[in-house]
């Protein structure tokens, strides 16, 4: 396909999606030439092709305008787009369903009513009024210095030796995790992932062309250290993406002994650990569980955190902590997303400076624990001994094991018809292993709607 044909196809797709609507003028030949970095002759050929097919209409001295649908001729049959793996389609449909559900127990996000959004917005406005033009530059990678210092101080208070100069601010934890994976691997490398695991890890490994080696996670015992070492011995594994605290979806947390063992094995076999630690602030006990980074003395751990689960969902504030890979992560960020939002970074830093984050966290943890107890208690009454409910000591997910014969994806399709979602096991790994499990979000306030949703799920399990 020639360049003018490619440009014509691109413009056609924009018209189909109504980026350009009937009657609207599209960019002039000169403007399009500059925008698409092609010659004016190429743009003219593309426009003339679209005009011949009825998509555009040339008006003397005025330019090219989008025609009405009825004026367009029949398109030639186009080639089918490349087939994406079915898992991507399933995940996309699942994520979309949560945005439409009346009770989204499958959502990965906590109940937004738990967070001080109005107060955050005031700090965002206050910080914005004080922003200078230079602040846009100063918030480029590695990110806002005040925010990085405040994050580093929280780790230091926990006994984790990091500097703000080790931290890169990202657009949420998922970007932090993806950037980390990109800088320590190349396509074709072996990487270890947990099973079951957060579906974002599965997508990242697939997208980057990496070869996954699965390490089983038990809801009670956590990561299988023996299988992990055997995998390290057998394969030239470059990275291991894992959650040591309040694992998603099982809820398990590794003991300090196991965390230390994982770090030691990684050092021994020269494997980089990409630690997804987004739930550790949501512990129900007195002490925050330490990240793997606390035992890391060789910069083998790339610690990824976020405020999305503990303070400000939707603000997309995440970070990576690692001294050795700090600069490569910044470079990778600059050529992908450029940087996080400067006003958001400054606004969150302003909040953390002038408000008590710890007071907020104490209230949040208490409320999450109460809501978890409510959901678990109701499900136990409804399901008796029919299922095994794995209840973590933090976070806002529970992992439920159903009888082997129940296919939770089919169950999901049934409850979705009545506006209720949950995370079915096949999203988190091999459906043969996890197809009879579900993940439930327990962060929502008790209500008649919540009761209805839980009773609906329970009734379908009992059928």
C-alpha positions as CSV (number, residue, x, y, z in Angstrom):
1,X,0.0,0.0,0.0
2,X,1.4,3.4,-1.1
3,X,1.8,6.2,1.4
4,X,-1.1,8.2,-0.1
5,X,-3.3,5.1,0.2
6,X,-2.3,4.6,3.8
7,X,-3.1,8.3,4.5
8,X,-6.5,7.9,2.8
9,X,-7.3,4.8,4.8
10,X,-6.3,6.6,8.0
11,X,-8.6,9.5,7.2
12,X,-11.4,7.1,6.2
13,X,-11.2,5.4,9.6
14,X,-11.4,8.8,11.3
15,X,-14.5,9.6,9.3
16,X,-16.1,6.2,10.2
17,X,-15.5,6.9,13.9
18,X,-17.0,10.4,13.5
19,X,-13.8,12.2,14.5
20,X,-14.7,14.1,11.3
21,X,-18.5,14.4,10.8
22,X,-20.5,15.0,7.7
23,X,-20.2,18.6,6.5
24,X,-17.0,19.3,8.4
25,X,-13.9,20.7,6.7
26,X,-10.8,18.5,7.0
27,X,-7.3,20.0,7.3
28,X,-6.0,21.9,4.3
29,X,-3.4,20.1,2.1
30,X,-0.7,22.3,3.5
31,X,-1.7,21.6,7.2
32,X,-2.1,17.9,6.6
33,X,1.3,17.8,4.9
34,X,2.9,19.2,8.0
35,X,0.8,17.1,10.4
36,X,1.5,13.8,8.6
37,X,5.1,14.7,7.5
38,X,4.4,13.9,3.9
39,X,4.5,16.0,0.7
40,X,1.6,18.1,-0.4
41,X,1.3,15.9,-3.5
42,X,0.8,12.8,-1.3
43,X,-2.0,14.6,0.6
44,X,-3.6,15.7,-2.6
45,X,-3.5,12.1,-4.0
46,X,-5.1,10.8,-0.7
47,X,-7.8,13.5,-0.8
48,X,-8.6,12.9,-4.5
49,X,-8.8,9.1,-3.8
50,X,-11.3,9.8,-1.0
51,X,-13.2,12.1,-3.2
52,X,-13.5,9.5,-6.0
53,X,-14.9,7.0,-3.4
54,X,-17.4,9.5,-2.2
55,X,-15.9,10.2,1.2
56,X,-14.9,13.8,0.5
57,X,-16.2,16.7,-1.5
58,X,-14.0,19.4,-2.9
59,X,-15.3,22.9,-2.8
60,X,-13.5,25.6,-4.9
61,X,-11.6,28.1,-2.9
62,X,-12.8,26.4,0.3
63,X,-11.1,23.0,0.6
64,X,-12.3,19.4,1.2
65,X,-15.4,18.5,3.3
66,X,-16.7,15.2,4.6
67,X,-19.8,14.0,2.7
68,X,-23.0,12.5,4.1
69,X,-23.1,8.7,4.4
70,X,-25.6,8.4,1.5
71,X,-23.1,10.0,-0.9
72,X,-20.4,7.4,-0.2
73,X,-19.9,4.4,-2.5
74,X,-19.6,0.8,-1.4
75,X,-16.3,0.1,0.0
76,X,-14.1,-2.7,-1.4
77,X,-13.8,-5.6,1.0
78,X,-10.9,-4.8,3.3
79,X,-8.6,-7.3,4.8
80,X,-9.5,-8.6,8.2
81,X,-7.5,-7.0,11.0
82,X,-4.9,-9.2,12.7
83,X,-6.5,-11.6,15.1
84,X,-5.6,-10.8,18.7
85,X,-5.5,-13.6,21.3
86,X,-8.9,-14.5,22.6
87,X,-7.7,-13.7,26.2
88,X,-7.4,-10.0,25.2
89,X,-11.0,-10.0,24.0
90,X,-12.3,-11.7,27.1
91,X,-10.4,-9.2,29.4
92,X,-11.6,-6.2,27.4
93,X,-15.2,-7.4,27.6
94,X,-14.8,-8.0,31.3
95,X,-13.3,-4.5,32.0
96,X,-16.0,-2.9,29.9
97,X,-18.7,-4.8,31.8
98,X,-17.6,-3.3,35.1
99,X,-18.1,0.2,33.9
100,X,-21.7,-0.6,33.0
101,X,-22.7,-2.8,36.0
102,X,-25.0,-1.6,38.7
103,X,-22.9,-3.6,41.3
104,X,-19.4,-4.0,40.1
105,X,-17.9,-6.6,42.4
106,X,-15.5,-7.5,39.7
107,X,-14.0,-4.0,39.7
108,X,-10.3,-3.7,40.5
109,X,-10.9,-0.2,42.0
110,X,-12.0,0.5,45.6
111,X,-15.3,2.3,46.3
112,X,-14.5,5.9,45.3
113,X,-16.7,7.2,48.2
114,X,-13.9,6.1,50.6
115,X,-11.5,8.8,49.5
116,X,-11.2,12.6,50.2
117,X,-11.8,13.6,46.6
118,X,-13.1,17.1,47.5
119,X,-10.1,17.8,49.7
120,X,-7.7,16.5,47.1
121,X,-9.3,18.7,44.5
122,X,-8.9,21.8,46.7
123,X,-5.2,21.0,47.1
124,X,-4.9,20.4,43.4
125,X,-6.5,23.8,42.7
126,X,-4.3,25.5,45.4
127,X,-1.1,23.9,43.9
128,X,-2.2,24.8,40.4
129,X,-2.5,28.5,41.3
130,X,1.1,28.4,42.5
131,X,2.5,26.6,39.5
132,X,5.0,28.4,37.4
133,X,5.8,27.8,33.7
134,X,9.0,26.2,34.8
135,X,7.2,23.7,37.0
136,X,6.0,21.8,33.9
137,X,9.7,21.0,33.1
138,X,10.6,20.3,36.7
139,X,7.8,17.6,36.9
140,X,9.3,15.7,33.9
141,X,11.0,12.4,34.7
142,X,12.0,11.5,37.3
143,X,9.0,13.6,38.5
144,X,8.1,16.1,41.1
145,X,10.9,16.3,43.7
146,X,8.6,17.1,46.7
147,X,6.4,14.1,45.9
148,X,9.4,11.8,45.5
149,X,10.8,13.0,48.8
150,X,7.5,12.4,50.6
151,X,7.3,8.9,49.2
152,X,10.9,8.2,50.2
153,X,10.2,9.4,53.7
154,X,7.4,6.9,54.1
155,X,9.7,4.0,53.1
156,X,12.5,5.3,55.4
157,X,10.0,5.4,58.4
158,X,9.3,1.7,57.7
159,X,13.1,0.9,57.7
160,X,13.4,0.6,53.9
161,X,16.6,2.4,52.9
162,X,15.7,4.4,49.8
163,X,16.4,7.9,48.5
164,X,14.1,10.2,46.6
165,X,16.8,10.1,43.9
166,X,16.0,6.4,43.4
167,X,12.3,7.1,42.6
168,X,10.7,7.8,39.2
169,X,7.0,9.0,39.2
170,X,4.8,7.2,36.7
171,X,1.2,7.4,35.5
172,X,-0.1,4.8,37.9
173,X,1.4,1.5,39.1
174,X,0.7,-0.3,35.8
175,X,3.0,2.0,33.9
176,X,5.6,1.6,36.7
177,X,5.4,-2.2,36.3
178,X,5.4,-2.1,32.5
179,X,8.4,0.2,32.4
180,X,10.3,-2.0,34.9
181,X,9.6,-5.1,32.8
182,X,10.8,-3.4,29.6
183,X,14.1,-2.2,31.0
184,X,15.2,-5.6,32.3
185,X,14.0,-7.8,29.5
186,X,14.0,-8.1,25.7
187,X,11.6,-10.1,23.4
188,X,12.1,-13.8,23.8
189,X,13.4,-13.7,27.3
190,X,12.0,-16.0,30.0
191,X,10.1,-14.3,32.8
192,X,8.5,-15.8,35.9
193,X,4.9,-14.8,36.8
194,X,2.7,-16.1,39.6
195,X,-0.3,-18.2,38.9
196,X,-3.0,-17.1,39.5
197,X,-1.8,-13.6,38.9
198,X,-3.0,-10.0,38.2
199,X,-4.2,-10.0,34.6
200,X,-2.1,-6.9,33.8
201,X,1.0,-9.1,34.2
202,X,-0.3,-11.6,31.7
203,X,-1.0,-8.8,29.2
204,X,2.4,-7.2,29.7
205,X,4.3,-10.5,29.2
206,X,2.2,-11.2,26.1
207,X,2.6,-7.7,24.6
208,X,6.4,-7.7,25.0
209,X,6.9,-11.1,23.4
210,X,8.2,-12.7,26.6
211,X,8.1,-16.4,27.6
212,X,6.2,-16.9,30.9
213,X,7.2,-19.5,33.5
214,X,4.3,-19.9,36.0
215,X,5.0,-20.1,39.8
216,X,2.0,-21.3,41.8
217,X,0.6,-19.2,44.6
218,X,-1.5,-20.8,47.4
219,X,-4.1,-18.6,49.1
220,X,-2.8,-19.7,52.6
221,X,0.9,-20.4,52.0
222,X,1.6,-17.9,49.3
223,X,4.4,-18.4,46.7
224,X,5.9,-21.9,46.3
225,X,9.6,-21.2,47.0
226,X,10.6,-24.7,45.9
227,X,9.0,-24.4,42.5
228,X,10.5,-20.9,42.1
229,X,14.1,-22.2,42.7
230,X,13.6,-25.1,40.3
231,X,12.4,-22.6,37.7
232,X,15.4,-20.4,38.3
233,X,17.7,-23.5,37.9
234,X,16.1,-24.8,34.8
235,X,15.5,-21.6,32.8
236,X,17.5,-18.4,32.1
237,X,14.9,-16.2,33.7
238,X,15.5,-12.5,33.5
239,X,12.7,-11.1,35.7
240,X,10.0,-12.2,38.1
241,X,6.8,-10.1,38.4
242,X,5.2,-10.8,41.8
243,X,3.1,-9.4,44.7
244,X,4.4,-10.3,48.1
245,X,1.8,-8.3,50.1
246,X,-2.0,-8.9,49.7
247,X,-1.6,-10.8,46.4
248,X,-4.2,-10.1,43.7
249,X,-6.3,-12.2,43.5
250,X,-5.6,-14.7,46.3
251,X,-4.9,-12.2,49.1
252,X,-1.9,-14.1,50.4
253,X,1.1,-12.3,52.0
254,X,4.5,-13.8,52.2
255,X,6.2,-14.1,55.6
256,X,9.4,-12.1,56.2
257,X,11.4,-15.3,55.9
258,X,9.9,-16.1,52.5
259,X,10.4,-12.6,51.3
260,X,14.1,-12.8,52.3
261,X,14.4,-16.2,50.6
262,X,12.9,-14.8,47.3
263,X,15.4,-11.9,47.3
264,X,18.3,-14.2,48.0
265,X,17.3,-16.6,45.2
266,X,16.9,-13.6,42.8
267,X,20.4,-12.5,43.7
268,X,21.9,-16.0,43.4
269,X,20.4,-16.6,39.9
270,X,20.7,-13.0,38.7
271,X,16.9,-12.4,38.3
272,X,15.4,-9.0,38.7
273,X,12.3,-8.8,40.9
274,X,9.5,-6.5,39.7
275,X,7.5,-6.0,42.9
276,X,3.9,-5.0,42.6
277,X,3.2,-3.5,46.1
278,X,0.1,-1.4,45.6
279,X,-2.0,-2.8,48.5
280,X,0.5,-2.8,51.4
281,X,-0.9,0.5,52.9
282,X,-4.3,-1.3,53.3
283,X,-3.2,-3.7,56.0
284,X,-5.7,-4.4,58.8
285,X,-3.0,-5.1,61.5
286,X,-0.9,-2.6,63.4
287,X,2.2,-3.0,61.2
288,X,2.5,-2.3,57.5
289,X,4.1,-5.4,55.8
290,X,7.5,-4.7,54.4
291,X,8.2,-4.9,50.7
292,X,10.9,-7.2,49.2
293,X,13.0,-4.1,48.8
294,X,13.7,-4.1,52.5
295,X,16.0,-7.1,52.0
296,X,17.5,-5.9,48.7
297,X,21.2,-4.9,48.9
298,X,22.1,-5.3,45.2
299,X,19.3,-3.3,43.5
300,X,17.7,-6.6,42.3
301,X,14.2,-5.3,43.3
302,X,12.3,-2.8,41.2
303,X,9.7,-1.7,43.7
304,X,6.5,-0.4,42.1
305,X,3.9,1.4,44.2
306,X,0.9,3.7,43.8
307,X,-1.5,6.0,45.6
308,X,-4.5,4.8,43.5
309,X,-5.6,2.2,46.0
310,X,-5.0,4.2,49.2
311,X,-5.7,7.9,48.4
312,X,-6.6,9.0,44.9
313,X,-8.1,6.5,42.4
314,X,-8.0,8.1,38.9
315,X,-5.2,10.5,39.7
316,X,-2.7,8.0,38.2
317,X,0.2,8.5,40.6
318,X,2.6,5.6,40.7
319,X,6.3,5.1,41.0
320,X,9.3,2.8,40.7
321,X,12.1,2.6,43.3
322,X,15.4,1.4,42.0
323,X,18.8,3.1,41.9
324,X,20.4,1.0,39.2
325,X,17.6,1.2,36.7
326,X,16.5,4.7,37.5
327,X,17.9,6.3,34.4
328,X,16.8,3.6,31.9
329,X,13.3,3.8,33.3
330,X,13.3,7.6,32.8
331,X,14.5,7.2,29.2
332,X,11.8,4.5,28.5
333,X,9.2,6.8,30.0
334,X,10.3,9.8,27.9
335,X,9.9,7.8,24.7
336,X,6.5,6.3,25.6
337,X,4.3,8.5,27.8
338,X,6.8,11.4,28.3
339,X,5.8,12.0,31.9
340,X,3.0,12.0,34.4
341,X,0.7,15.0,34.8
342,X,2.6,17.9,36.4
343,X,-0.5,19.5,38.1
344,X,-1.6,16.2,39.5
345,X,1.9,15.5,40.9
346,X,2.1,18.9,42.5
347,X,-1.4,18.7,43.9
348,X,-0.9,15.3,45.5
349,X,2.4,16.6,47.0
350,X,0.6,19.6,48.4
351,X,-2.0,17.3,50.0
352,X,0.6,15.0,51.5
353,X,2.4,18.0,53.0
354,X,-0.6,19.8,54.5
355,X,-2.9,16.9,55.4
356,X,-2.5,13.8,57.5
357,X,-2.3,10.9,55.1
358,X,-1.9,8.5,58.1
359,X,-5.2,9.7,59.6
360,X,-6.9,9.0,56.4
361,X,-5.3,5.6,56.1
362,X,-6.4,4.6,59.7
363,X,-10.0,5.4,58.8
364,X,-9.8,3.7,55.4
365,X,-8.3,0.5,56.8
366,X,-10.9,0.3,59.5
367,X,-13.8,0.8,57.1
368,X,-12.4,-1.7,54.6
369,X,-12.1,-4.3,57.4
370,X,-15.7,-3.7,58.5
371,X,-16.9,-4.0,54.9
372,X,-15.0,-7.1,54.3
373,X,-16.4,-8.7,57.4
374,X,-19.9,-7.8,56.3
375,X,-19.5,-9.5,52.9
376,X,-17.8,-12.6,54.3
377,X,-20.4,-13.0,57.0
378,X,-23.3,-12.7,54.5
379,X,-21.7,-15.2,52.1
380,X,-21.1,-17.7,54.8
381,X,-24.7,-17.6,55.8
382,X,-25.8,-17.9,52.2
383,X,-23.4,-20.6,51.1
384,X,-22.6,-22.5,54.4
385,X,-19.9,-25.1,53.6
386,X,-20.4,-25.0,49.8
387,X,-17.3,-22.8,49.2
388,X,-14.0,-22.0,50.7
389,X,-13.5,-18.3,51.3
390,X,-9.9,-17.1,51.6
391,X,-10.0,-13.9,53.6
392,X,-6.8,-11.7,53.6
393,X,-5.7,-9.4,56.4
394,X,-5.7,-6.4,54.2
395,X,-6.7,-5.0,50.8
396,X,-10.3,-5.3,49.5
397,X,-10.5,-8.6,47.6
398,X,-11.5,-12.1,48.7
399,X,-10.7,-15.2,46.7
400,X,-13.5,-17.9,46.8
401,X,-13.1,-21.5,45.7
402,X,-16.3,-23.1,44.4
403,X,-17.0,-26.8,43.7
404,X,-14.8,-28.1,40.8
405,X,-17.7,-28.5,38.4
406,X,-18.7,-24.8,38.4
407,X,-17.4,-22.8,35.5
408,X,-17.2,-19.2,37.0
409,X,-17.1,-17.6,33.5
410,X,-20.4,-19.1,32.7
411,X,-21.7,-18.0,36.1
412,X,-20.4,-14.5,35.4
413,X,-22.3,-14.3,32.1
414,X,-25.5,-15.1,34.0
415,X,-25.1,-12.5,36.8
416,X,-24.0,-9.9,34.3
417,X,-27.5,-10.0,32.7
418,X,-28.7,-8.6,36.0
419,X,-26.0,-6.0,36.4
420,X,-23.7,-7.8,38.7
421,X,-20.0,-8.6,38.0
422,X,-17.2,-10.4,39.8
423,X,-13.7,-11.5,38.7
424,X,-13.9,-15.1,37.3
425,X,-10.9,-17.4,37.7
426,X,-10.0,-17.6,34.0
427,X,-9.0,-14.0,34.0
428,X,-6.1,-14.7,36.4
429,X,-4.5,-17.7,34.7
430,X,-5.3,-21.1,33.2
431,X,-9.0,-21.8,33.3
432,X,-8.4,-25.5,34.0
433,X,-6.7,-24.6,37.2
434,X,-8.6,-21.5,38.3
435,X,-11.9,-21.8,36.5
436,X,-13.8,-22.6,39.7
437,X,-12.6,-19.5,41.6
438,X,-14.0,-16.0,41.8
439,X,-12.5,-12.7,43.1
440,X,-14.9,-10.4,44.9
441,X,-14.3,-6.7,45.6
442,X,-15.4,-6.1,49.3
443,X,-14.9,-2.4,49.4
444,X,-18.5,-1.3,48.8
445,X,-20.7,0.1,51.5
446,X,-23.4,-2.3,52.8
447,X,-26.7,-1.7,51.1
448,X,-29.7,-3.4,49.7
449,X,-28.1,-3.3,46.2
450,X,-25.0,-5.1,47.6
451,X,-27.1,-7.7,49.4
452,X,-29.0,-8.3,46.2
453,X,-25.8,-8.8,44.2
454,X,-24.3,-11.2,46.8
455,X,-27.6,-13.2,47.1
456,X,-27.8,-13.4,43.3
457,X,-24.2,-14.8,43.1
458,X,-24.9,-17.2,45.9
459,X,-28.2,-18.5,44.4
460,X,-26.5,-19.3,41.1
461,X,-23.7,-21.1,42.9
462,X,-26.2,-23.2,44.8
463,X,-28.2,-24.2,41.7
